[in-house]
Amino acid sequence: MGPVDAPEAAHQWDLMLSLNATSNFHCYRAMVPRLKSRGGGWLLGLASRAAVHPTANIAAYAASKAALIALTQSLSDELRKEDIHVNALLASTIDTPANRAAMGEAAVRNWVTPDDIAEATFYICSERARSVHGATLEVYAKA
C-alpha cells in the first residue's frame, strides 16, 4: 500500500501481480487438463472489491485483482462449452488475524467473515449455479 511514486512502488507492483494474478493463472493452467478430462468442474478466484472500486494508494493491489477478474472472464469464455465454470468472488475486507492486527478492531463488525466466503464458495461451485460462468459475486457484508 502506498503512492505510486514511493521508492518501493515498482517492487510492490510486481509482487501484487505475482501474488494475485500470476499465481491464479498457474493454478488454473494446472487444473484445466484435469477438469477437461473429468468433463467439467469449477475454478474460483478470490478477487476484491478494490478491483472495481479502487481507492487511493492501492493501485498495485487493485490492478492485480482487476487482472484476476479479466483472467476469470476470458478463461470462462474459453472453457464454458466444456462445462468448466470460472468465476470470482469479490470480497471486501475479510476478518482475519492479519487484518485485525493491521487495521484494528473498530470496523470488524462490518467485515466479511471466513464463513461468508465459504458460503459464497459453496453456492457458486454448486449445481445451483450451473448457469453461472465468468461472474463476479460480491461478498461485501456491511462494508
ZAZAKE-602178 format. One record per residue: y, z, x of N, C-alpha, C in turn; residue in three letters. Coordinates in steps of 0.1 Angstrom, whole numbers, padded with zeros to 4 digits, always signed. Example, Ala and Ser with C-alpha at 12.3 -4.5 7.8 and 13.67 -1.06 7.14 Angstrom:
# ZAZAKE-602178
-0057+0078+0132-0045+0078+0123-0033+0078+0132ALA-0022+0071+0128-0011+0071+0137+0000+0079+0129SER
This chain:
# ZAZAKE-602178
-0012+0000+0008+0000+0000+0000+0012+0000+0009MET+0022-0008+0005+0035-0008+0013+0041-0021+0011GLY+0053-0023+0017+0061-0035+0016+0054-0046+0025PRO+0057-0058+0021+0051-0070+0027+0056-0072+0042VAL+0067-0066+0045+0073-0067+0058+0069-0055+0067ASP+0061-0046+0062+0057-0035+0071+0048-0040+0083ALA+0048-0033+0094+0041-0037+0105+0026-0039+0103PRO+0020-0031+0094+0006-0033+0092+0002-0042+0080GLU+0012-0049+0074+0010-0057+0062+0000-0068+0064ALA+0000-0075+0075-0009-0086+0077-0023-0080+0078ALA-0025-0069+0085-0038-0063+0085-0043-0059+0071HIS-0034-0053+0064-0037-0048+0050-0041-0060+0041GLN-0034-0071+0043-0037-0083+0035-0052-0088+0038TRP-0055-0089+0051-0069-0093+0055-0079-0083+0050ASP-0076-0070+0051-0086-0060+0047-0088-0061+0032LEU-0077-0062+0024-0079-0062+0009-0086-0074+0005MET-0083-0086+0010-0091-0098+0007-0106-0096+0010LEU-0108-0091+0022-0122-0088+0026-0129-0079+0016SER-0123-0068+0013-0129-0057+0005-0131-0062-0009LEU-0121-0069-0015-0121-0071-0029-0124-0085-0034ASN-0124-0095-0025-0127-0108-0029-0139-0114-0021ALA-0138-0114-0008-0148-0119+0001-0162-0112-0001THR-0161-0099-0003-0174-0091-0005-0181-0095-0018SER-0173-0097-0028-0179-0102-0041-0184-0116-0039ASN-0177-0125-0032-0182-0138-0030-0196-0138-0024PHE-0197-0130-0013-0210-0130-0006-0221-0123-0015HIS-0218-0113-0022-0228-0107-0031-0232-0117-0042CYS-0223-0124-0048-0226-0134-0058-0234-0145-0052TYR-0230-0150-0041-0237-0161-0034-0252-0157-0031ARG-0254-0144-0028-0268-0140-0025-0276-0138-0038ALA-0269-0135-0049-0276-0133-0062-0279-0145-0070MET-0271-0155-0068-0272-0167-0077-0286-0173-0076VAL-0292-0176-0065-0305-0182-0065-0316-0173-0072PRO-0315-0160-0071-0324-0151-0078-0322-0152-0093ARG-0309-0152-0098-0307-0153-0112-0311-0167-0117LEU-0309-0178-0110-0313-0191-0114-0328-0191-0115LYS-0335-0185-0106-0350-0186-0106-0356-0178-0118SER-0348-0167-0122-0354-0159-0134-0348-0164-0147ARG-0340-0175-0147-0335-0180-0160-0322-0174-0165GLY-0315-0167-0157-0302-0161-0162-0300-0147-0157GLY-0289-0142-0162-0285-0128-0158-0270-0126-0158GLY-0266-0115-0152-0252-0111-0152-0247-0109-0138TRP-0235-0113-0135-0227-0109-0123-0214-0103-0128LEU-0211-0091-0123-0199-0084-0128-0191-0079-0117LEU-0178-0083-0116-0169-0078-0106-0160-0067-0112GLY-0155-0058-0103-0145-0048-0107-0132-0052-0102LEU-0124-0058-0110-0110-0062-0107-0101-0051-0110ALA-0089-0053-0113-0079-0043-0115-0068-0048-0124SER-0062-0038-0131-0051-0041-0139-0040-0047-0130ARG-0039-0043-0118-0029-0047-0108-0030-0063-0106ALA-0041-0069-0109-0043-0083-0107-0034-0091-0117ALA-0032-0085-0129-0025-0092-0139-0011-0085-0142VAL-0010-0073-0138+0003-0065-0139+0006-0059-0126HIS+0009-0066-0115+0012-0060-0102+0025-0053-0102PRO+0026-0043-0094+0038-0035-0092+0043-0037-0077THR+0054-0031-0074+0059-0032-0061+0050-0026-0051ALA+0050-0031-0039+0042-0025-0027+0027-0026-0028ASN+0022-0034-0037+0007-0036-0037+0003-0051-0037ILE+0011-0059-0030+0009-0073-0030-0005-0077-0025ALA-0010-0071-0014-0023-0074-0009-0034-0070-0018ALA-0033-0058-0024-0043-0053-0033-0043-0062-0046TYR-0031-0064-0051-0031-0072-0064-0036-0086-0062ALA-0032-0093-0051-0036-0106-0048-0052-0107-0046ALA-0057-0097-0039-0072-0097-0037-0079-0095-0050SER-0074-0087-0059-0080-0086-0072-0078-0098-0081LYS-0067-0105-0080-0065-0117-0087-0074-0128-0081ALA-0077-0128-0068-0086-0137-0063-0100-0135-0069ALA-0104-0122-0071-0117-0119-0077-0117-0125-0091LEU-0106-0124-0099-0106-0130-0112-0108-0145-0111ILE-0101-0151-0102-0103-0166-0101-0117-0169-0097ALA-0123-0162-0088-0137-0164-0084-0146-0162-0096LEU-0144-0152-0104-0151-0149-0116-0151-0161-0126THR-0139-0166-0128-0137-0177-0138-0143-0190-0133GLN-0141-0193-0121-0147-0205-0115-0162-0205-0115SER-0167-0194-0110-0182-0192-0110-0188-0192-0124LEU-0181-0186-0133-0186-0186-0147-0187-0200-0152SER-0177-0208-0149-0178-0222-0154-0189-0230-0147ASP-0192-0226-0135-0202-0233-0127-0216-0229-0132GLU-0218-0217-0137-0231-0211-0140-0235-0209-0154LEU-0225-0210-0163-0228-0206-0177-0239-0215-0183ARG-0241-0227-0180-0252-0235-0185-0265-0231-0181LYS-0266-0222-0170-0278-0217-0165-0280-0203-0171GLU-0273-0199-0181-0274-0186-0187-0271-0175-0178ASP-0262-0177-0168-0257-0167-0159-0243-0163-0164ILE-0241-0151-0167-0228-0146-0172-0220-0140-0160HIS-0208-0145-0158-0200-0140-0147-0187-0135-0153VAL-0185-0122-0153-0173-0115-0159-0167-0105-0149ASN-0156-0100-0153-0150-0089-0145-0144-0078-0154ALA-0144-0066-0150-0137-0055-0156-0124-0054-0149LEU-0113-0052-0157-0100-0049-0152-0098-0034-0155LEU-0098-0026-0145-0096-0011-0146-0082-0007-0142ALA-0077+0003-0149-0065+0009-0144-0070+0020-0134SER-0062+0030-0131-0066+0040-0122-0079+0047-0126THR-0089+0047-0117-0102+0054-0120-0101+0068-0115ILE-0106+0077-0123-0107+0091-0119-0118+0094-0109ASP-0114+0093-0097-0123+0096-0086-0117+0107-0077THR-0126+0113-0069-0120+0123-0060-0110+0118-0050PRO-0112+0106-0046-0102+0099-0036-0089+0097-0044ALA-0089+0092-0056-0076+0090-0063-0069+0104-0067ASN-0077+0114-0070-0071+0127-0072-0064+0132-0060ARG-0071+0130-0048-0065+0135-0036-0052+0127-0032ALA-0052+0114-0035-0041+0106-0031-0029+0107-0041ALA-0032+0109-0054-0022+0109-0064-0020+0122-0072MET-0028+0132-0069-0026+0145-0076-0033+0145-0089GLY-0032+0156-0095-0039+0159-0108-0031+0156-0120GLU-0018+0154-0119-0009+0153-0131-0013+0142-0141ALA-0017+0130-0136-0019+0119-0146-0034+0117-0149ALA-0043+0126-0144-0057+0124-0146-0061+0121-0160VAL-0055+0128-0169-0059+0126-0184-0057+0112-0189ARG-0049+0104-0182-0047+0090-0186-0055+0080-0179ASN-0063+0085-0169-0071+0076-0161-0084+0072-0168TRP-0090+0061-0163-0103+0057-0167-0113+0066-0160VAL-0124+0069-0167-0134+0077-0161-0146+0068-0156THR-0154+0073-0147-0166+0065-0143-0175+0062-0155PRO-0175+0071-0165-0183+0069-0177-0177+0057-0185ASP-0164+0056-0186-0157+0045-0192-0162+0031-0186ASP-0162+0031-0173-0166+0019-0165-0181+0016-0169ILE-0189+0026-0169-0203+0024-0172-0205+0019-0186ALA-0198+0024-0196-0199+0019-0209-0195+0005-0211GLU-0184+0001-0204-0179-0013-0204-0189-0022-0198ALA-0195-0017-0187-0206-0025-0180-0218-0027-0189THR-0222-0016-0195-0234-0017-0204-0231-0028-0215PHE-0219-0028-0220-0216-0038-0231-0216-0052-0225TYR-0208-0054-0215-0206-0068-0210-0218-0074-0204ILE-0227-0066-0200-0240-0070-0194-0252-0069-0203CYS-0249-0070-0216-0259-0069-0226-0260-0081-0235SER-0270-0081-0243-0272-0092-0253-0261-0093-0263GLU-0254-0081-0266-0243-0081-0275-0232-0090-0270ARG-0231-0092-0257-0220-0100-0251-0226-0114-0246ALA-0237-0118-0253-0243-0131-0248-0235-0143-0248ARG-0224-0143-0256-0215-0154-0256-0203-0153-0247SER-0202-0142-0240-0191-0139-0231-0193-0144-0217VAL-0184-0153-0213-0185-0160-0200-0171-0161-0194HIS-0169-0156-0182-0156-0158-0175-0145-0149-0180GLY-0149-0138-0187-0140-0129-0193-0135-0118-0183ALA-0123-0113-0186-0119-0101-0180-0117-0090-0191THR-0124-0080-0190-0124-0069-0200-0116-0058-0195LEU-0105-0054-0203-0096-0044-0199-0102-0030-0202GLU-0102-0022-0192-0106-0008-0193-0095+0001-0187VAL-0085+0004-0196-0073+0010-0192-0071+0024-0196TYR-0080+0029-0205-0078+0043-0210-0064+0044-0216ALA-0057+0055-0212-0043+0057-0217-0032+0052-0208LYS-0036+0046-0197-0026+0042-0187-0018+0030-0191ALA
